[in-house]
């Protein structure tokens, strides 16, 4: 397997290079065509090499490997042998498609999904994410990605006191969940699907296991408070600090009929975040990000600790699927 000629990547933006490393790493078969069976066999033979590319780059985009369906995607994910992480405690509305494959965030197409590490607001989060493009958007719908350690370096240089407060205090994430899913909201996952139960006592027990404080409201909604959760992590494998949180996503995007975004995330002691620093962080993220325009059959593998991701608004149809791994 090699890389296609540059003309085959005309839909991709010019590659970004950080510290001499292409981000993301782009792989494609050298042959004019490839079927998913050959792709799976190649994964089995080269898994260590693929993981090395992921370790160095943080994200690997596979294009042109004949992944034609959700079932194909499920088989590709299973070929890597990673343990599945159930989607418990996450905010996005999702639907199981096949096997360990789910829809990605089902929020309305005119809404953007801000940058975040998947499930950074709960103690147990995936280490790796797979995305698959089953249907390309008519327009828009790119998935921007950005390296977390670069965000930390910039923020620590520009806002050292704020970053120290984040390291010392962590963050609290506050969310009000309806009973059922709300398809009009980017955080519309109701408490029943969030905790995979219709029983309030069981939901409360599962919330406690995730370190959440809960309060049942008169209208049947459930208020959850997660944390304090560390906002900065030491990525020991690389020997660097990373910006591992959903601060910007919560502060700018956790808004619906039940929630006010600027109140959705605060310091671990309950004090409000400095608005200017949060918005500057968003600017830095956009500056350093790479937006991936999807082509049908694309598979994107992301190191969830190393990389934040987002979604741009789009004109339907668009169908991008996901799978989460421990």
Order of alpha helices (4+ residues) and beta strands (2+ residues): beta-beta-beta-alpha-beta-alpha-beta-beta-beta-beta-beta-beta-alpha-alpha-beta-alpha-alpha-beta-beta-beta-beta-alpha-beta-alpha-beta-beta-beta-beta-beta
